[in-house]
């Protein structure tokens, strides 16, 4: 690792910092120092325990924003890793370390792409920006969403946003995410009457009461999806009930479920139809909802075209547009009117033991970001 490219050097520097969410461990300071050296104005934005920053270069015109996060998920037992997770190493062409793919590699590629672009185009049109948080892998309440609120208060609007989430499947650039499904979660508590299992007539089993309603929710066809989104899905993730004893009918059961929904439905549609099914089964229940993101889509326009053209130019391949997978912080940026795409490295090992990414892919990714800059702002 003595002759690394600037992108790999920076990626390794960031990986060495154990920034388990919501900690940042000065990753953002490292990035801001590099950006300030090429003319960016950086604004530190701390909300509660979360570090964020907004950086911008240029005075007027459309904004091309690079968005991402410095926080990483916990490593699990470090003894299970081939190498200590925060001691990056390149073996057989692969860069290993927590955050290599998700998403410190992308952050390094963004910075080095801007360094080369600014050197070649010091008087570029429009503005380049960075929106970076340390609260993406956590609850996501004091990170990007708060920075977006702050930008709205400043009357600042992002035109195009590139999120560095690991979007690729087998080769860098083979997939870009041009949208994401919405995520609506719920905690359902169905109340019964606790009693002895030998005397069911003196009790009311909430598990038995809830089961037919849950089966109907699971079999419901919520929509058929559309050209950009798969059909809306309903999934139960947790069921908890009982005292632990085998001879006690529980007095309550708690069910946690989630909708990943397309643009064919609204949050209100899902709530209304769910409540109708629960009421149909005459349940005594309480339900608490949590909307973590609305569906968004950037179907066409300059940003998608720039990403496709960059991938064709640098990688020599066409790319697949996809809205599959989980949510990302793009869900907070898209509602402001920004065009949003996610373009990053291969996602095969994200959140896993021995997270890794092809080292050469990070240089390729940096080149992709640079070409996008050229096409939109040169």
Legacy VTK file of the C-alpha trace (Angstrom):
# vtk DataFile Version 3.0
C-alpha trace
ASCII
DATASET POLYDATA
POINTS 378 float
0.000 0.000 0.000
2.969 2.312 -0.605
1.951 3.576 -4.045
-1.763 4.218 -3.791
-3.774 6.597 -5.931
-5.051 9.771 -4.238
-8.536 8.251 -4.078
-7.324 5.078 -2.361
-5.113 7.044 0.033
-8.071 9.138 1.123
-10.365 6.110 1.359
-7.867 4.368 3.643
-7.521 7.489 5.804
-11.290 7.589 6.260
-11.594 3.846 6.940
-8.975 4.076 9.700
-11.349 6.305 11.646
-13.820 4.114 13.623
-16.855 6.264 12.883
-19.563 3.872 14.060
-22.865 5.732 13.831
-23.385 8.448 14.936
-19.695 9.123 15.514
-17.716 10.900 12.825
-14.197 10.652 14.293
-13.026 13.683 12.267
-13.759 12.121 8.884
-15.615 15.289 7.970
-12.716 17.470 9.081
-10.443 15.550 6.716
-12.890 16.044 3.849
-13.459 19.730 4.597
-9.727 20.433 4.683
-9.380 18.971 1.179
-12.413 20.875 -0.099
-11.414 24.209 1.434
-8.027 23.879 -0.267
-9.786 24.007 -3.655
-12.104 26.895 -2.867
-15.118 25.359 -1.110
-16.823 27.282 1.697
-17.698 24.802 4.455
-20.440 25.143 7.036
-20.351 22.792 10.015
-23.867 21.845 11.097
-24.194 19.877 14.328
-27.649 18.756 15.423
-27.814 16.996 18.804
-24.971 14.448 18.750
-24.681 14.365 14.952
-21.993 16.089 12.873
-22.924 17.271 9.387
-21.507 19.733 6.926
-22.534 21.668 3.844
-19.814 22.822 1.455
-20.247 24.827 -1.726
-17.973 26.194 -4.468
-19.194 28.851 -6.862
-21.438 31.859 -6.486
-24.533 31.246 -8.573
-26.264 28.898 -10.955
-27.438 25.301 -10.619
-26.015 23.161 -7.817
-24.560 19.709 -8.388
-24.417 18.203 -4.905
-22.517 15.129 -3.766
-24.288 13.588 -0.770
-23.166 10.858 1.578
-22.358 9.732 5.096
-19.228 9.191 7.151
-20.839 6.887 9.717
-20.645 3.107 9.386
-22.513 0.205 10.950
-20.960 -1.709 13.876
-18.399 -4.339 12.949
-19.638 -7.197 15.105
-16.941 -9.353 16.753
-13.654 -8.146 15.294
-12.201 -11.637 15.700
-14.451 -12.727 12.814
-12.676 -10.371 10.392
-9.680 -11.390 8.303
-8.078 -8.076 9.249
-9.016 -5.548 11.956
-11.978 -3.703 10.397
-10.498 -0.244 10.877
-7.041 -1.146 9.576
-7.560 -1.045 5.785
-5.564 -3.421 3.661
-5.476 -4.240 -0.048
-5.266 -7.956 -0.809
-5.699 -9.498 -4.247
-6.879 -6.157 -5.574
-9.599 -5.766 -2.921
-9.697 -2.990 -0.333
-10.919 -4.446 2.964
-12.284 -2.440 5.869
-15.521 -1.257 7.412
-16.915 1.460 5.163
-14.881 0.499 2.086
-18.093 0.066 0.087
-20.597 1.858 2.306
-19.530 4.517 1.786
-16.102 5.918 2.532
-14.828 4.744 -0.834
-17.458 6.886 -2.552
-16.628 9.893 -0.366
-12.976 9.672 -1.341
-13.916 9.360 -5.013
-16.130 12.448 -4.783
-13.377 14.574 -3.252
-10.658 13.545 -5.704
-13.011 13.972 -8.663
-13.673 17.540 -7.555
-9.965 18.206 -7.058
-9.195 17.221 -10.651
-12.248 18.982 -12.058
-11.511 22.266 -10.273
-7.874 22.130 -11.404
-9.050 21.747 -15.005
-12.041 24.121 -14.743
-11.340 26.723 -12.025
-14.059 28.974 -13.474
-16.691 26.275 -13.954
-20.320 27.229 -14.390
-22.832 26.711 -11.602
-21.924 25.439 -8.152
-20.569 22.215 -6.665
-21.719 21.202 -3.201
-21.289 18.488 -0.584
-23.943 17.431 1.923
-22.356 15.008 4.373
-23.805 13.495 7.562
-22.837 11.006 10.271
-26.443 9.890 10.864
-27.362 7.764 7.859
-26.803 4.340 9.394
-28.616 5.327 12.582
-32.058 6.820 13.204
-31.543 9.464 10.501
-33.241 12.230 12.456
-30.393 14.705 12.992
-28.556 14.257 9.727
-29.486 14.912 6.109
-33.100 15.734 6.918
-31.990 18.533 9.250
-29.444 19.862 6.763
-32.147 19.943 4.075
-34.393 21.897 6.455
-31.513 24.317 7.063
-30.976 24.718 3.310
-34.667 25.462 2.838
-34.386 28.200 5.464
-31.450 29.640 3.486
-33.554 29.505 0.288
-30.909 27.205 -1.158
-32.037 24.625 -3.696
-30.094 21.594 -4.909
-30.557 21.076 -8.643
-28.845 17.694 -9.097
-27.758 15.315 -6.349
-25.432 12.326 -6.622
-25.677 10.050 -3.584
-22.662 7.780 -3.209
-24.539 4.742 -1.921
-23.168 1.433 -3.268
-25.584 0.974 -6.155
-23.635 -1.413 -8.365
-24.375 -5.142 -8.465
-21.498 -6.919 -10.237
-19.408 -4.184 -11.860
-19.112 -0.543 -10.952
-21.691 1.452 -12.898
-23.829 -1.503 -13.978
-26.753 -0.170 -11.905
-27.709 3.303 -10.780
-30.640 4.007 -8.508
-32.880 6.708 -9.945
-35.475 6.383 -7.208
-36.446 4.472 -4.098
-39.599 2.967 -2.700
-41.291 4.569 0.262
-41.055 2.964 3.692
-43.992 2.964 6.101
-43.608 1.031 9.341
-46.102 0.233 12.065
-46.273 -1.254 15.543
-49.614 -2.983 16.082
-50.718 -3.969 19.586
-53.751 -6.237 19.817
-55.287 -6.529 23.267
-56.949 -9.638 24.669
-57.624 -11.047 28.134
-54.893 -12.969 29.935
-55.843 -16.312 31.437
-55.046 -19.978 31.953
-54.692 -22.093 28.834
-56.946 -24.706 30.428
-59.777 -22.182 30.734
-59.871 -20.405 27.358
-63.516 -19.444 27.867
-62.355 -17.130 30.666
-59.695 -15.477 28.490
-59.320 -13.950 25.040
-56.235 -14.898 23.073
-54.986 -11.843 21.114
-52.697 -14.011 18.971
-55.664 -16.037 17.776
-57.626 -12.829 17.258
-54.867 -11.169 15.228
-53.825 -14.141 13.085
-56.657 -13.977 10.477
-56.162 -10.218 10.057
-52.406 -10.640 9.616
-52.976 -13.389 7.068
-55.266 -11.085 5.096
-52.754 -8.234 5.243
-50.015 -10.585 4.027
-52.102 -11.865 1.106
-53.474 -8.473 0.048
-52.439 -7.232 -3.398
-51.685 -3.622 -2.610
-50.829 -2.599 -6.169
-49.210 -3.964 -9.317
-46.266 -1.579 -9.342
-45.436 0.347 -12.510
-42.685 0.784 -15.090
-40.267 2.072 -12.449
-41.312 0.332 -9.212
-42.083 -3.257 -8.204
-45.393 -3.973 -6.492
-45.805 -2.693 -2.954
-44.806 -5.291 -0.359
-46.037 -5.938 3.181
-43.690 -7.753 5.554
-44.006 -8.699 9.234
-40.634 -8.424 10.948
-41.473 -9.134 14.603
-44.216 -10.767 16.657
-44.012 -10.654 20.449
-46.523 -12.017 22.931
-46.790 -14.159 26.021
-45.243 -14.284 29.461
-42.769 -17.059 28.715
-44.907 -19.588 30.557
-46.543 -22.389 28.594
-49.809 -22.322 30.528
-50.705 -18.629 30.214
-52.795 -17.074 27.465
-51.206 -13.656 26.799
-53.078 -10.448 27.335
-51.469 -8.637 24.399
-49.524 -9.333 21.228
-47.284 -6.839 19.452
-46.691 -7.057 15.708
-44.127 -4.965 13.834
-44.567 -4.674 10.079
-43.419 -2.579 7.159
-44.620 -1.487 3.748
-42.164 -0.762 0.951
-44.428 1.078 -1.425
-44.418 2.447 -4.929
-45.702 5.700 -6.363
-48.994 3.913 -7.092
-50.039 4.411 -3.459
-49.835 7.116 -0.840
-49.130 6.831 2.857
-52.811 7.579 3.521
-53.940 4.836 1.119
-51.913 2.239 3.004
-53.128 3.371 6.404
-56.768 3.461 5.336
-56.712 0.001 3.788
-54.816 -1.497 6.737
-57.271 -0.090 9.266
-60.195 -1.369 7.204
-58.810 -4.921 7.406
-58.109 -4.669 11.138
-61.593 -3.279 11.824
-63.169 -5.982 9.689
-61.775 -8.569 12.135
-63.182 -6.701 15.164
-59.840 -6.350 16.930
-59.180 -4.349 20.076
-55.985 -2.692 18.909
-53.693 0.283 18.856
-51.384 1.099 15.964
-48.468 3.529 15.791
-47.137 4.492 12.373
-43.678 5.635 11.297
-43.086 7.045 7.828
-39.335 6.915 7.200
-39.490 7.991 3.578
-41.784 8.652 0.633
-41.100 7.085 -2.755
-39.167 9.272 -5.170
-38.218 8.994 -8.812
-35.882 10.790 -11.198
-37.106 9.214 -14.405
-35.265 11.393 -16.892
-33.413 14.652 -17.242
-29.872 16.042 -17.266
-28.654 14.135 -14.190
-29.704 10.673 -15.358
-28.371 11.452 -18.822
-25.038 12.631 -17.398
-24.695 9.467 -15.289
-25.522 7.204 -18.228
-23.127 9.051 -20.524
-20.322 8.961 -17.940
-20.710 5.208 -17.454
-20.715 4.643 -21.213
-17.591 6.798 -21.605
-15.572 5.473 -18.655
-16.793 1.879 -18.387
-17.965 1.205 -21.936
-21.309 -0.178 -20.839
-24.938 0.722 -20.581
-26.382 1.003 -17.102
-29.593 -0.302 -15.600
-31.910 2.169 -13.890
-33.356 0.670 -10.717
-35.502 1.634 -7.732
-34.988 -1.647 -5.853
-33.414 -2.029 -2.437
-33.813 -0.116 0.773
-34.068 3.567 1.462
-31.321 6.182 1.341
-30.938 9.809 2.344
-32.021 10.683 -1.182
-35.547 10.434 0.226
-34.947 13.678 2.141
-33.438 15.537 -0.816
-35.805 14.573 -3.646
-38.909 16.239 -2.124
-37.191 19.630 -2.476
-37.411 19.255 -6.257
-33.873 18.004 -6.812
-33.061 15.341 -9.369
-31.423 12.479 -7.430
-29.420 9.421 -8.479
-27.345 6.968 -6.478
-24.084 5.872 -8.031
-21.478 3.963 -6.071
-19.419 0.776 -5.917
-20.535 -2.864 -5.798
-22.765 -3.572 -2.821
-22.131 -7.310 -2.343
-20.417 -7.003 1.065
-22.031 -3.940 2.644
-22.753 -4.351 6.371
-21.016 -7.748 6.303
-17.907 -9.089 7.994
-14.887 -8.427 5.743
-16.606 -5.598 3.869
-14.557 -4.928 0.753
-14.513 -3.275 -2.622
-12.358 -3.668 -5.691
-9.630 -1.061 -5.205
-9.552 -0.159 -8.898
-13.299 0.479 -8.802
-12.810 3.494 -6.554
-10.577 5.149 -9.142
-13.161 4.289 -11.790
-15.870 5.800 -9.612
-13.829 8.973 -9.185
-13.532 9.203 -12.970
-17.295 8.750 -13.320
-17.969 11.606 -10.919
-15.470 13.819 -12.763
-17.131 13.164 -16.122
-20.530 13.975 -14.613
-19.107 17.259 -13.366
-17.801 18.022 -16.829
-21.089 17.261 -18.508
-23.164 19.344 -16.092
-20.874 22.213 -15.075
-17.935 22.547 -17.496
LINES 1 379
378 0 1 2 3 4 5 6 7 8 9 10 11 12 13 14 15 16 17 18 19 20 21 22 23 24 25 26 27 28 29 30 31 32 33 34 35 36 37 38 39 40 41 42 43 44 45 46 47 48 49 50 51 52 53 54 55 56 57 58 59 60 61 62 63 64 65 66 67 68 69 70 71 72 73 74 75 76 77 78 79 80 81 82 83 84 85 86 87 88 89 90 91 92 93 94 95 96 97 98 99 100 101 102 103 104 105 106 107 108 109 110 111 112 113 114 115 116 117 118 119 120 121 122 123 124 125 126 127 128 129 130 131 132 133 134 135 136 137 138 139 140 141 142 143 144 145 146 147 148 149 150 151 152 153 154 155 156 157 158 159 160 161 162 163 164 165 166 167 168 169 170 171 172 173 174 175 176 177 178 179 180 181 182 183 184 185 186 187 188 189 190 191 192 193 194 195 196 197 198 199 200 201 202 203 204 205 206 207 208 209 210 211 212 213 214 215 216 217 218 219 220 221 222 223 224 225 226 227 228 229 230 231 232 233 234 235 236 237 238 239 240 241 242 243 244 245 246 247 248 249 250 251 252 253 254 255 256 257 258 259 260 261 262 263 264 265 266 267 268 269 270 271 272 273 274 275 276 277 278 279 280 281 282 283 284 285 286 287 288 289 290 291 292 293 294 295 296 297 298 299 300 301 302 303 304 305 306 307 308 309 310 311 312 313 314 315 316 317 318 319 320 321 322 323 324 325 326 327 328 329 330 331 332 333 334 335 336 337 338 339 340 341 342 343 344 345 346 347 348 349 350 351 352 353 354 355 356 357 358 359 360 361 362 363 364 365 366 367 368 369 370 371 372 373 374 375 376 377
